[in-house]
């Protein structure tokens, strides 16, 4: 299957479906969803920066998922899906992006899912130099989405370094395809939870058990989306509730203070018996893009109770990564997703 992907890809290149630039440049990649615009720079990131933790992660990766992507990149001799990176907004970079976005886009289309995509080329030497200099001064870049793609790209690069002991560091396999966004333009959506049963309790016993650590307020039939950190929506027996974490369980710790940690440590684990959300078959996760109606639907079909979350902030993500820590599973849901196949990064053998 990887060989087939390789052949189809390079047939498309041979037929002129992909265009190789005559000289180095950056691209601006703008995505629009529901009227909200986010604009990043398409560039190659260094595997050394990943190894030296200039590019910081906040999630663990799974070996089986990594291996699939290693095979894909290694056999295709290209990266076709960019890694979604974030950095603290920078005035110099913003000014270049703003200027170039006044020119005509290279590509401009709305995909089947309603997401708008625009691509601009940054080709002027002074603009390229300004961006390079600005990024050289930025000490932290964060993986927002694409931890498996990043880890796989790095492993392919390291493999090729072994195959080419005389490598200089300039070869394309030393870099991976990325789109880098300023933090102020990014939105993290809620990542909600649904659970199959009440761990042997009836509703009254369950509510009583929750009350130890959360204040409970009935919200009726109107779907409830939490409005602030430390608040959770709960849908049970056709009724919505607001659960608010009591003061004594809140924490200033970068990981323990996350809403996903509070729910896991003080409700899902002690009350519902879900010790490891990664492996427990009684819990499932629903991306915020699907809305609260999906939580109701799941409770009416195959689940017993649903929890709507207040989204993790980009500041919380940066704080966890800066502390060299990892977020609990399913803490962040980014939308819109970067489209694969718009940009290719060829890595020669």
Buried (B, 14 or more C-beta within 10 A) or exposed (E): EBEEBBEEBBEEBEEEEBEEEEEEBBBBBBBBBEEEEBBBBBBBBBBBBBEEEBBBBBBEBEEEBBEBBBBBBBBBBBBBBBBBBBBBEBEEBBEBBEEBBEEEBEEEEEEEEEBBBBBBBBBEEEBBEBBEEBBEEEEBBBBBBBBBBBBBBBBBBBBBBEEEEEBEEEBBBBBBBBBBBBBEBBBBBBBBBBBBEBBEBEEEEBBEBBEEBBEEEEBEEEBBBBEEBBBBBBBBEEEBBBBBBBEEBEBEEBBBBBBBBBBBBBBBBBBBBBEEBEEBEBBBEBBBBBBBEBBBBBBEEEBBBBBBBBBBBBEBBBBBBEEEEBBBBBBBBBBBBBBEEBBBBBBEE
